């Protein structure tokens, strides 16, 4: 009898709380974009989940979490373009769903994007073009 009551309580709690990562980590994340040694580069971030966003380095942007990785291209006059990917990884907090939230919590986290996270700090190298003289306004 006690086992059934405890199991019912856990299922009820999981249903009320939803996804563990959704509650603890949220569905958005702050992500830093840097071009070491070069300020003012224009970086374009693109993915199906976020669309296209442009920031000027150094920058911090709040992004909706997604399972989609983000392609990045950084440009500045007299530098070769810096390119890279901001990878989407599984949030370790989501493992708590296996214990506390079960399949319902895992589903909530997957649907909300909280099951994923991006690298918080991202650096993209821009290499100077030899002999290039920046235009003056």
Secondary structure, DSSP 8 states (H G I E B T S, - for coil): -HHHHHHHHHHHHHHHH--HHHHHH-SEEEEEEE-TT--S-EEEEEETTTEEEEEESSEEEEEE--SS-EEEEEE-TTB--EEEEE-EEE-GGGGHIIIIIHHHHHHHHHHHTTTEEE-SEEE----B-TT------
